[in-house]
């Protein structure tokens, strides 16, 4: 059967070059008519004969999603099928398509097959001739095929070999192993011979502590036939040499592949953010056959500069390069960028070296989260899915996302959305942990090629502000025992391993970023101090802090004792909302210890709920049931991360970044995310909107009963307002009420008061009294902090007398107004709509006695359906009235 392909004349898709489209060259996108099957004669064929026949495949796609589409496997996310699906990663798979070549491609001087993503060990055959052996899922591959094409019936065949079977003999034969990440519990590879770090493949496919193990394969990005007879534009870099308020100076660098020597004219058109189109540069050039590099200077007076979220707008300029021979346009390409200056500052002071970003001359306190892959099967991630997550991040007052190194480099949609939303991107190279075989020159060369592909692809995005070599590999070697163990077993090999590491992450990748990155900074490892002797320290560089939640599982108040330069990872777990849990687990199986619940809790190999229950019980006591466990997990996570983030913010300028772990999920289950796999926010995400607000306050009580009050202003101008302090009982009796004017300097954090418990309480009952601090700043939303003087488990929570009224918003279709009031203090109010999805302007709230608020609600559901489904929950619904005995919560 012939492939139904999309022929684009004059359009050149160039995902990996960082450009949009090219004109005169021909492109045939080969995305229809593919089939797949398990390779005949493979050992898995006898156990899984259902996978042997050829069936229709989706390209781009993966083996798992193709099998799922034909109902040959159960949904990998529902129930607990993980163990029974490990055979897929042990099998070899064949993808095949038949296509006709456009007539021009048969006559043009040059024709290439271009593969933007092959996962991972891929043998590519065209009309019976092997044309490629690919071995890196993070690279693009370009294969000359002129002279091998037929007018019709071209057969393109791709065999994807099992990465485990391919690497296991080599790894198993090593007398001393280098560190892996998470050993398989399923027997598909030995626990002492982990293959994942030897393969340039997304590391999370091998399992992580927030996602399943699905070692898949696939044609994960576009496949195309590109053909040209004159010149092809390989890349258009928009290098920003100087950008300030008065002038921007750019160099547009065109990388060209010419068939033959020729005289050409280059024209560069600029489209400003307001749509005005002008000729920005024009130049004649003589091309030589092969690679050419031509630079065109561009100057813009009074440029519209791009700013991070919270600091200004995000205007974007588009440039179109045209190449002609004087009469005919030979090729064209367009690229988009935002004009900004960016610098990673490392100022020296008596304690060490600072770590912060300066954008357009503004020292930016980085507020945000880490992102992980948005799905186990990347090709099915949609732009709508990404847009929702990133818009939620922007709405939570975030200005930075760290794209973590154990997954894949995101596609164009992610970075374009970040550009449009003002979200800075800290971009890891794809190394997620353990150690790599960087002592092998061939491995390093493969990685360098990958790095050049990716840096070139992403360098025009104003959002990308840092390239980082890896995640946690340096501290794993130095402090987690891997290096020490290997040095004791084989000192010579250990020396090879470390020298290879330094060469790759200290030299090779740094050089790639310096040569290709257009002035963006490079950082060798996170956390680290750029290969200094000591890493992960409060004095210098960036820090990951996991002694809260991880080992030794300190209480959350320990966050107040850790003051880093830049906190790039910290986190607490929570389960997603009830509707998300219902999607993968029946209600009668929703209890701690149930197989399906353990299967969706990956921390500590399924035992993470024990750790989660410990943190819940520390503050709230034992939940009444599983629904209470879920609700309290979110309350604990939100309050704990708020404590840490506000401490980071109040420590400005010493601390200049707070990125919690993590923004999103790879599948539905327990994790550290603030947004679940379906895009539903947890309590943490609503808290983040408040604790990351540009102007806010922190009222943080430590384990000694000391409360510090700080005011934070991320605005570039002075802010005036009023600080109100109240002390009241849970039922609203006012014991103290004070107001005073305050003034906050630009870009500042200032401590304005400190109290002992006795200063605030006097003789009042700590278990029945709260202190309420409110900042009313000119032009800013009101900010509030409530301080409790006893753990929630020791407070006799009563019915808060919540009342709710929902009615249609007459000004907006599908919009509603929800009015909620409380008779007495209502802590951690959660508003839900059962099986209906609805977006709320706020949630996870604390209402004061007598307070009435109005929230905006948007939903596709009707007013009657929403009113019937409306549910309000507070601590009084989840925490027993008396101190409970420890038990295992079960389903409601």
C-alpha positions in Angstrom: 0.0 0.0 0.0 1.4 3.4 -1.0 2.0 5.9 1.7 -0.3 9.0 1.7 2.3 11.7 2.3 2.2 15.5 2.6 4.3 17.2 0.0 5.4 20.7 0.9 6.9 22.5 -2.0 8.8 25.6 -0.9 8.5 24.6 2.8 11.3 23.1 4.8 10.5 21.9 8.2 13.6 22.4 10.4 12.8 21.5 14.0 16.4 20.8 14.9 17.8 23.9 13.3 15.9 26.4 15.3 14.2 27.8 12.2 10.7 27.6 10.9 10.3 26.9 7.1 12.3 27.1 3.9 11.0 28.0 0.5 12.4 26.6 -2.8 13.7 23.2 -1.7 11.2 20.4 -1.7 10.1 18.5 1.3 8.0 15.4 1.5 6.8 14.6 5.1 6.5 10.9 5.4 3.8 10.5 8.2 1.1 8.3 6.6 0.9 4.7 5.7 3.3 3.3 8.2 3.0 -0.2 9.6 4.7 -1.9 12.5 5.3 -5.4 13.9 7.5 -7.4 16.2 10.6 -8.5 14.1 10.0 -12.0 12.7 11.9 -14.7 14.5 12.6 -12.6 17.6 12.6 -14.5 20.9 9.5 -12.5 22.1 7.4 -13.6 19.1 6.5 -17.0 20.6 5.3 -15.5 23.8 3.5 -12.6 22.1 2.3 -13.8 18.7 -0.4 -11.1 18.7 2.4 -8.6 18.0 3.7 -10.5 14.9 1.3 -9.3 12.1 1.9 -6.0 10.5 -0.6 -3.3 11.7 -1.1 0.4 11.0 1.3 2.6 13.0 1.3 6.3 13.9 4.4 8.3 13.1 5.6 10.2 15.0 4.8 7.6 17.7 6.0 4.8 19.9 5.6 1.0 20.1 3.6 1.2 23.3 1.0 3.7 21.9 0.7 1.7 18.6 0.1 -1.5 20.6 -2.4 0.3 22.7 -4.2 1.7 19.7 -4.8 -1.9 18.5 -5.8 -3.0 22.0 -3.0 -5.5 22.1 -2.0 -4.2 25.5 -4.0 -2.6 28.4 -3.7 1.1 29.1 -0.3 1.4 30.7 -1.6 4.0 33.1 -4.7 2.2 34.4 -4.5 -0.4 37.2 -1.1 -2.1 37.6 -0.1 -3.6 34.3 3.6 -2.5 34.4 5.2 -5.8 35.1 3.3 -7.5 32.3 4.5 -4.9 29.7 8.2 -5.2 30.2 8.5 -7.6 27.3 8.0 -4.7 24.9 11.4 -3.2 25.9 13.1 -6.6 25.3 11.8 -7.0 21.7 12.9 -5.7 18.4 10.4 -3.8 16.3 10.1 -3.1 12.6 8.4 0.0 11.1 7.8 0.1 7.3 6.3 2.5 4.8 6.1 2.7 1.0 6.2 6.1 -0.7 6.5 7.7 -4.1 9.2 10.2 -4.7 8.3 13.6 -6.1 9.5 14.0 -9.7 11.8 16.9 -8.8 13.5 14.7 -6.2 14.6 12.3 -8.9 16.4 15.1 -10.8 17.7 17.4 -8.1 21.3 17.2 -7.3 20.7 16.6 -3.6 18.2 14.5 -1.7 18.3 13.6 2.0 16.2 11.6 4.3 15.9 13.5 7.6 15.0 11.8 10.9 14.3 14.2 13.7 13.9 11.5 16.3 14.7 7.8 16.3 14.4 6.0 19.7 17.1 4.6 19.9 19.1 1.8 18.2 17.7 2.1 14.7 18.7 0.4 11.5 17.3 2.3 8.5 16.9 0.6 5.1 15.9 2.2 1.8 14.9 0.0 -1.0 17.0 -2.9 0.5 20.1 -0.8 1.2 21.1 0.0 4.8 21.6 3.8 4.9 21.9 4.5 8.6 22.7 3.0 12.0 21.3 5.4 14.5 22.2 5.2 18.2 21.0 8.4 19.9 17.4 9.4 20.5 18.3 13.0 21.2 19.9 13.6 17.8 18.7 14.4 14.3 20.0 12.3 11.4 20.5 13.4 7.8 21.2 10.7 5.2 22.0 11.4 1.5 19.8 9.3 -0.7 20.2 10.8 -4.2 20.6 7.9 -6.7 18.7 5.5 -4.4 15.1 6.8 -5.0 12.5 5.4 -7.3 9.6 7.2 -8.9 7.2 5.0 -7.0 7.2 2.2 -4.5 10.2 3.3 -2.4 10.4 1.0 0.7 11.6 2.7 3.9 12.2 0.2 6.7 13.4 1.0 10.2 14.3 -1.8 12.7 14.4 -0.6 16.3 16.5 -2.9 18.5 16.0 -3.5 22.2 18.3 -1.1 24.0 18.4 -3.5 27.0 19.4 -6.5 24.8 21.8 -4.4 22.8 23.7 -3.1 25.9 23.4 -5.8 28.5 26.2 -8.1 27.3 28.7 -5.2 27.4 27.5 -3.9 30.8 27.3 -7.3 32.4 30.9 -8.1 31.3 32.3 -5.1 33.1 34.2 -6.2 36.2 33.2 -3.0 38.0 30.0 -1.1 37.1 29.4 2.6 37.0 26.3 3.9 38.9 22.9 3.6 37.3 19.7 5.2 38.6 16.7 2.9 39.4 17.1 -0.9 39.1 14.3 -2.7 37.5 12.0 -4.7 39.9 10.7 -6.8 37.0 13.7 -8.9 35.9 14.1 -7.5 32.4 17.7 -6.6 33.3 19.8 -7.6 36.4 19.8 -5.0 39.2 23.6 -5.0 39.2 23.8 -4.4 35.4 21.7 -1.3 34.6 22.0 -0.4 31.0 20.2 2.9 30.9 23.1 5.3 31.3 25.0 3.6 28.5 22.3 4.5 26.0 21.5 8.0 24.7 17.8 7.5 25.3 15.4 9.3 27.7 16.5 8.0 31.1 13.1 8.1 32.7 12.0 5.3 30.3 13.9 3.0 32.7 11.7 4.1 35.7 12.1 6.9 38.2 10.7 7.7 41.6 7.7 9.5 40.0 7.0 7.3 37.0 6.8 3.8 35.6 9.3 1.7 33.7 8.4 1.5 30.0 11.5 1.0 28.0 10.0 1.7 24.6 11.1 2.5 21.1 9.7 4.5 18.2 10.0 7.0 15.5 9.4 9.9 17.9 9.6 12.9 15.6 9.2 13.8 12.0 10.5 11.8 9.0 11.0 13.7 5.8 12.6 13.6 2.3 14.3 16.9 1.5 15.5 17.7 -2.0 17.1 20.7 -3.6 19.1 21.7 -6.6 20.7 25.0 -5.6 21.0 25.8 -1.9 19.5 24.7 1.4 19.3 26.9 4.5 20.5 24.7 7.3 20.2 27.3 10.1 19.5 30.9 10.8 21.0 32.1 14.1 19.9 35.4 15.5 22.8 36.3 17.7 22.2 39.1 20.1 25.4 41.1 20.5 24.1 44.1 22.4 20.6 44.8 23.7 19.6 47.8 25.9 16.8 50.3 26.1 18.3 52.5 23.3 19.6 50.0 20.8 19.8 46.3 19.8 22.6 45.0 17.7 22.2 41.5 16.2 24.1 39.3 13.8 21.9 37.1 11.6 24.1 34.1 10.8 23.0 32.0 7.9 24.4 28.5 7.5 23.9 27.3 3.9 24.5 24.1 2.0 25.1 24.9 -1.6 25.1 22.3 -4.4 27.6 24.3 -6.5 29.4 27.7 -6.4 27.1 30.6 -7.2 26.6 34.3 -6.7 23.5 35.0 -4.6 21.8 37.9 -2.9 20.6 37.6 0.7 17.7 39.7 2.0 16.7 39.7 5.7 13.2 41.0 6.4 12.2 42.1 9.9 8.6 42.0 11.2 8.3 43.9 14.4 5.9 43.0 17.2 3.4 45.6 15.9 3.5 43.9 12.5 5.6 46.5 10.7 7.8 44.8 8.0 11.1 46.3 7.0 14.2 45.2 5.1 16.8 44.8 7.9 19.8 43.7 5.9 20.9 43.0 2.3 24.1 41.4 1.1 25.6 39.8 -2.0 27.7 36.8 -1.5 29.6 34.2 -3.5 28.8 30.7 -2.4 31.2 27.7 -2.6 30.0 24.2 -3.0 29.2 22.7 0.4 28.9 24.5 3.7 28.8 28.3 3.8 28.4 30.7 6.7 27.3 34.3 6.1 26.8 37.0 8.7 24.4 39.9 8.3 24.5 42.8 10.9 21.2 44.2 12.1 20.6 47.2 14.2 17.3 48.3 15.9 16.9 51.7 17.6 14.6 51.9 20.6 13.9 48.1 20.6 10.9 46.5 22.2 12.6 44.3 24.8 11.5 40.9 26.0 11.1 40.5 29.8 10.4 37.6 32.2 6.9 37.2 33.6 6.3 39.9 36.1 8.9 42.4 34.8 7.3 43.5 31.5 5.9 42.4 28.2 7.2 39.6 25.8 7.3 41.3 22.4 8.7 39.0 19.7 10.4 39.9 16.4 10.3 37.7 13.3 13.0 37.5 10.6 12.7 36.0 7.2 15.8 35.3 5.1 15.5 35.1 1.4 18.2 33.9 -1.0 18.0 34.5 -4.7 20.2 34.5 -7.7 18.9 37.9 -8.8 15.9 36.6 -10.5 14.6 33.5 -8.7 14.1 32.9 -5.0 16.2 29.8 -4.2 15.4 29.4 -0.6 13.9 31.2 2.4 13.5 30.6 6.1 12.0 32.4 9.1 12.9 32.5 12.7 11.5 34.3 15.8 13.2 35.8 18.8 12.8 38.3 21.7 15.4 40.9 22.3 16.9 40.8 25.8 20.3 40.7 27.5 20.9 37.9 30.0 23.8 37.1 32.3 24.4 34.5 35.1 26.2 36.5 37.8 28.7 34.9 40.2 29.7 37.8 42.4 32.2 37.0 45.1 31.5 37.9 48.8 33.0 36.8 52.1 30.8 33.6 52.2 31.3 32.4 48.6 29.9 33.1 45.2 26.5 34.3 44.3 24.2 32.7 41.7 21.6 34.8 40.0 20.3 35.9 36.6 20.3 39.4 35.3 17.8 40.1 32.5 17.9 43.5 30.8 19.9 44.8 33.7 17.4 43.6 36.3 18.5 41.1 39.0 15.7 38.5 38.8 14.7 36.4 41.7 13.9 33.1 40.0 10.5 31.8 41.0 9.2 28.5 39.6 9.5 24.8 39.4 11.2 21.9 37.7 9.6 20.2 34.7 9.8 16.5 33.9 8.5 14.9 30.7 4.8 15.4 30.2 4.1 11.8 29.2 5.8 8.5 29.2 5.2 8.5 25.4 6.4 11.9 24.2 4.9 12.0 20.7 1.4 12.1 22.1 2.0 15.3 24.1 -0.2 18.0 22.6 0.4 21.7 22.4 -2.8 22.2 24.3 -1.5 20.1 27.1 1.7 22.1 27.2 -0.1 25.4 27.0 -2.3 24.6 29.9 0.7 23.6 32.1 2.7 26.6 31.2 -0.2 29.0 31.5 -0.8 27.7 34.9 2.9 28.3 35.7 2.6 31.9 34.5 -0.6 32.4 36.4 1.2 31.2 39.6 3.6 34.1 39.2 6.4 31.8 38.1 9.2 33.3 35.9 11.5 30.2 35.5 11.2 26.5 34.7 14.1 24.1 34.9 13.8 21.5 32.1 15.2 18.5 34.0 17.9 16.3 32.4 16.5 12.8 32.8 13.9 13.1 30.0 14.0 14.5 26.5 14.6 17.9 25.0 11.2 19.4 24.6 9.8 20.1 21.2 9.3 23.6 19.6 5.9 24.1 21.1 7.3 24.1 24.7 9.9 26.8 24.0 7.6 29.0 21.8 5.1 29.0 24.7 7.8 29.9 27.2 8.8 32.7 24.9 5.2 34.0 24.7 4.5 33.6 28.4 7.8 35.1 29.8 9.0 31.9 31.4 12.8 31.6 31.6 14.1 28.1 30.9 17.1 26.6 32.7 17.9 23.8 30.2 19.6 20.6 31.3 21.4 18.4 28.8 19.9 15.0 29.0 21.8 13.4 31.8 19.5 12.6 34.8 21.7 10.9 37.4 24.2 8.1 38.2 27.3 8.2 36.0 27.9 8.0 32.2 30.6 6.1 30.3 32.2 9.4 29.3 35.6 7.7 29.5 34.7 6.3 26.0 35.7 8.9 23.3 33.0 7.5 21.0 30.3 8.1 23.6 31.5 11.7 24.1 31.6 12.4 20.4 28.0 11.2 20.1 27.0 13.5 23.0 28.8 16.5 21.4 26.9 16.0 18.2 23.7 15.8 20.2 24.6 18.9 22.1 25.3 20.9 18.9 22.0 19.8 17.4 20.1 21.0 20.5 21.9 24.2 21.2 21.5 25.3 17.6 17.8 24.4 17.6 17.1 26.4 20.8 19.4 29.3 20.7 17.0 31.8 19.2 14.5 31.4 22.0 14.7 34.3 24.4 13.4 32.1 27.2 16.5 29.8 27.2 18.9 31.5 29.6 21.2 28.6 30.8 22.6 25.3 29.7 23.4 22.8 32.4 25.5 19.7 31.9 23.6 17.2 34.0 21.4 16.6 37.0 23.1 15.4 40.3 25.9 13.4 38.7 28.7 15.3 40.4 27.2 15.0 43.9 26.3 11.4 43.3 30.0 10.6 42.6 31.3 12.7 45.4 28.8 12.1 48.2 26.5 9.2 47.6 29.1 6.5 47.7 29.4 5.7 44.0 32.8 7.2 43.6 34.1 5.9 46.9 33.1 2.4 46.1 34.6 2.4 42.7 37.8 3.9 43.9 38.2 1.2 46.4 37.4 -1.6 43.9 39.4 -0.3 40.9 41.3 2.9 41.4 42.5 3.1 37.8 39.1 2.7 36.3 37.6 5.2 38.8 40.2 7.7 37.7 39.2 7.0 34.1 35.5 7.6 34.9 36.1 10.9 36.7 38.5 12.2 34.1 35.9 11.3 31.4 33.2 13.1 33.4 35.4 16.3 33.7 36.2 16.1 30.0 32.6 15.8 28.9 30.9 18.2 31.4 33.8 20.5 32.1 35.2 20.9 28.7 33.2 19.4 25.8 29.8 20.7 26.5 31.1 24.0 27.8 32.8 24.5 24.5 29.7 23.6 22.5 27.7 26.2 24.4 30.4 28.8 24.0 30.6 28.2 20.3 27.0 27.7 19.5 24.9 29.2 22.3 25.0 32.9 21.3 26.3 34.1 24.7 24.1 31.9 27.0 25.9 30.7 30.2 26.9 27.1 31.0 26.8 25.3 34.3 28.5 21.9 34.6 26.1 20.2 37.0 23.1 20.9 39.2 23.6 21.1 42.1 27.1 22.3 42.0 29.8 25.0 42.0 31.0 24.4 38.4 33.4 21.6 39.3 34.9 23.2 42.4 35.9 20.7 45.1 32.7 21.2 47.2 29.2 21.0 45.6 25.7 21.4 46.9 26.5 24.0 49.5 24.7 27.0 50.9 27.7 29.2 50.3 28.0 29.1 46.5 26.3 27.9 43.4 22.9 26.1 43.3 21.6 23.6 45.8 19.2 20.6 45.9 17.8 20.0 49.4 16.2 16.7 50.1 16.8 16.2 53.8 13.2 17.2 54.2 11.2 14.4 52.6 14.2 12.3 51.7 16.7 11.1 54.3 16.9 11.7 57.2 13.3 13.1 56.7 13.6 16.2 58.9 10.4 18.1 59.8 9.4 20.8 57.3 10.6 23.6 59.7 14.1 22.5 58.8 13.6 24.4 55.6 14.0 27.6 57.7 17.6 26.6 58.6 18.7 26.2 55.0 19.6 29.4 53.1 21.2 28.7 49.7 22.3 31.0 47.0 19.8 29.4 44.6 17.5 26.5 45.5 17.0 24.5 42.3 15.3 21.5 43.9 13.2 20.8 47.0 9.9 19.1 47.4 7.2 17.3 49.2 4.8 14.7 47.8 1.0 14.7 47.4 -1.6 12.6 45.7 -3.6 14.1 42.9 -7.3 15.0 43.2 -9.9 12.3 43.6 -11.1 12.4 40.0 -7.6 11.7 38.8 -7.2 8.7 41.2 -10.6 7.4 40.0 -9.2 7.2 36.5 -6.7 4.5 37.3 -8.0 2.8 40.5 -11.5 1.6 41.5 -12.9 3.1 44.7 -12.8 -0.3 46.4 -9.1 -0.5 45.8 -8.3 2.9 47.1 -6.5 2.2 50.3 -2.9 2.2 51.5 -1.2 -1.1 50.7 -3.5 -1.9 47.8 -1.5 -3.1 44.8 -2.9 -0.4 42.4 -2.1 2.4 44.9 1.4 1.0 45.5 1.9 0.8 41.7 1.2 4.5 41.4 3.5 5.4 44.2 7.0 5.1 42.9 9.0 6.6 45.8 10.9 3.9 47.8 9.7 1.2 45.4 6.0 1.7 46.3 6.6 2.4 50.0 6.5 6.1 49.6 3.1 6.3 51.2 4.7 5.5 54.5 6.9 8.6 54.2 3.9 10.6 53.1 1.8 9.5 56.0 4.6 10.4 58.4 4.6 14.0 57.2 0.8 14.1 57.3 0.8 12.8 60.9 3.5 15.2 62.0 1.2 18.1 61.4 -2.4 16.8 61.1 -2.6 13.4 62.8 -3.9 10.3 61.1 -6.5 10.8 58.4 -9.9 9.4 58.9 -10.0 7.6 55.5 -8.2 7.4 52.2 -10.0 10.5 50.9 -8.8 12.3 53.9 -5.3 11.0 53.3 -5.3 12.4 49.8 -6.7 15.8 50.9 -4.2 16.1 53.8 -1.3 15.1 51.6 -2.1 18.1 49.4 -2.5 20.4 52.4 0.8 19.2 53.9 2.6 19.6 50.6 1.2 23.1 50.0 2.0 24.4 53.5 5.5 22.9 53.6 6.6 24.2 50.2 5.1 27.6 51.0 7.3 27.7 54.1 10.4 26.9 52.1 9.7 29.3 49.2 8.9 32.2 51.5 12.1 31.6 53.4 14.0 31.7 50.2 12.3 34.9 49.1 12.8 36.7 52.4 16.5 35.8 52.2 17.0 38.0 49.1 19.6 39.1 47.9 21.7 36.2 49.4 19.2 33.7 48.0 18.0 34.5 44.4 16.1 31.5 43.3 13.5 29.0 44.4 12.5 26.2 42.0 10.4 23.5 43.7 10.2 19.9 42.5 8.1 19.6 40.4 5.6 21.3 38.1 4.0 18.5 36.2 3.5 14.7 36.1 4.4 12.0 33.6 1.4 9.9 34.5 -1.4 9.9 37.1 -0.1 9.0 40.5 1.6 10.3 43.7 4.4 12.7 43.1 5.9 16.0 44.0 4.0 17.9 41.3 1.7 20.9 41.7 -0.2 20.0 38.5 -1.3 16.4 37.8 -1.1 14.5 34.5 -4.6 15.7 33.5 -3.6 19.3 34.1 -5.6 19.5 37.4 -3.9 21.7 40.0 -3.2 20.5 43.5 -3.4 22.7 46.5 0.3 23.6 46.1 -0.3 25.3 42.8 -2.9 27.7 44.3 -0.5 28.4 47.2 2.3 29.1 44.7 0.2 31.9 43.1 0.2 33.5 46.5 3.7 32.8 47.8 5.3 33.8 44.4 3.2 37.0 44.1 5.4 40.0 43.1 4.5 41.8 46.3 3.8 39.7 49.4 4.8 39.0 53.0 6.2 36.1 54.9 5.2 35.3 58.5 7.3 32.2 59.3 7.2 30.5 62.7 10.2 28.2 63.5 10.5 25.2 65.8 11.5 27.5 68.7 8.3 29.5 68.5 9.9 32.5 66.9 8.0 34.3 64.1 9.7 36.6 61.6 7.7 39.1 59.4 9.3 40.1 56.1 8.0 42.1 53.2 9.0 41.2 49.6 8.9 43.4 46.6 9.9 42.1 43.2 8.7 45.2 41.4 11.3 47.6 39.9 9.7 50.5 41.7 9.1 51.4 45.3 5.8 50.1 46.8 3.8 51.7 49.7 1.1 50.0 51.7 -0.1 49.0 55.1 0.8 46.1 57.4 -2.0 44.9 59.6 -1.5 42.5 62.5 -4.4 40.8 64.3 -4.6 38.1 66.9 -7.9 36.3 67.2 -9.6 33.1 68.4 -10.8 30.5 66.0 -14.4 31.7 66.4 -13.4 35.3 65.7 -12.9 37.0 69.0 -10.4 39.8 68.3 -7.5 40.0 70.9 -5.3 42.5 69.0 -5.5 44.7 66.0 -2.7 47.0 64.8 -1.9 48.8 61.5 1.2 50.6 60.4 2.3 52.1 57.1 5.1 50.3 55.2 7.3 51.2 52.3 9.2 48.6 50.2 12.3 49.4 48.2 12.5 48.0 44.6 13.7 44.4 44.2 13.9 43.9 48.0 13.1 41.7 50.9 13.0 43.4 54.3 12.4 42.0 57.8 10.1 44.3 59.6 9.2 42.5 62.8 10.0 39.5 65.0 7.9 37.9 67.7 8.1 35.2 70.4 4.9 33.2 70.9 4.4 35.0 74.2 4.5 38.4 72.4 1.6 37.5 70.3 -0.4 35.2 72.5 -0.2 36.7 75.9 -2.3 34.4 78.0 -4.4 33.1 75.1 -4.8 29.4 74.4 -2.3 28.4 71.7 -4.7 25.7 70.4 -7.5 28.2 69.9 -5.6 31.3 68.7 -4.1 32.5 65.5 -2.1 35.6 64.4 -3.1 37.1 61.1 -0.7 39.3 59.1 -2.0 41.2 56.0 -0.2 43.4 53.6 -2.3 45.9 51.7 0.0 47.4 49.0 -1.0 50.0 46.5 -2.0 48.4 43.2 -1.4 44.9 44.4 -3.6 42.0 45.6 -3.9 41.8 49.3 -1.4 39.3 50.9 -2.2 37.3 54.0 -0.3 34.9 56.3 -1.9 33.0 59.2 0.4 31.8 62.0 -0.7 28.8 64.2 0.8 28.2 67.6 0.0 24.4 67.8 0.1 21.6 65.3 -3.2 21.1 63.5 -3.5 17.6 65.2 -3.7 19.3 68.6 -6.4 21.8 67.6 -10.1 20.9 68.2 -11.4 21.8 64.7 -15.1 22.5 64.6 -17.5 22.9 61.8 -16.6 26.3 60.3 -20.1 27.0 59.2 -19.2 27.3 55.5 -21.8 28.5 53.1 -21.6 28.5 49.3 -23.7 30.1 46.6 -23.1 29.5 42.9 -24.6 31.6 40.2 -24.0 32.4 36.5 -21.7 35.2 35.6 -23.9 37.2 33.2 -20.9 38.8 31.5 -19.1 35.6 30.4 -20.3 32.4 28.8 -19.4 29.3 30.7 -18.4 31.4 33.7 -19.8 31.4 37.2 -19.4 33.3 40.5 -19.0 31.3 43.7 -19.5 33.1 47.0 -18.2 31.3 50.1 -18.5 32.5 53.7 -17.3 31.1 57.0 -18.7 31.5 60.6 -15.4 30.5 62.2 -11.9 30.0 60.9 -11.7 27.5 58.1 -8.3 26.2 57.3 -7.3 24.6 54.0 -10.7 24.9 52.4 -10.8 22.8 49.2 -13.5 23.4 46.6 -14.3 20.5 44.3 -16.9 19.5 41.8 -16.7 15.7 42.0 -16.6 14.2 38.5 -16.8 17.6 36.8 -13.8 19.6 35.7 -13.9 23.3 36.6 -11.2 26.0 36.8 -11.3 28.2 39.9 -9.6 31.6 40.3 -8.4 30.4 43.8 -8.6 27.4 46.0 -6.9 25.8 49.0 -7.9 28.8 51.1 -8.1 29.8 54.7 -11.1 31.9 55.6 -11.3 34.0 58.7 -14.3 34.1 61.0 -17.1 36.1 59.3 -15.2 36.4 56.0 -17.0 36.2 52.7 -15.2 35.8 49.3 -16.2 35.6 45.7 -14.4 33.3 43.3 -14.6 32.9 39.5 -15.4 29.5 38.1 -15.2 28.4 34.5 -16.5 25.0 33.3 -18.3 23.3 30.4 -20.8 21.9 32.8 -24.1 23.5 33.4 -24.9 25.7 36.5 -27.3 23.0 37.8 -24.7 20.2 37.4 -22.0 22.3 39.1 -24.3 23.3 42.0 -25.2 19.6 42.6 -21.6 18.5 42.4 -20.1 21.3 44.6 -18.1 20.0 47.6 -16.3 22.0 50.3 -13.8 20.4 52.6 -11.8 21.7 55.5 -9.5 20.2 58.1 -12.5 19.5 60.3 -13.6 17.0 57.7 -10.3 15.1 57.6 -8.7 15.4 61.1 -10.3 13.6 64.0 -11.5 15.8 66.8 -9.3 14.0 69.3 -5.7 12.8 68.9 -6.0 9.6 66.8 -4.3 6.3 66.9 -2.0 5.5 63.9 -3.8 3.4 61.3 -4.0 2.8 57.6 -6.5 5.0 55.8 -8.9 3.1 53.5 -11.3 4.0 50.8 -14.4 6.1 51.8 
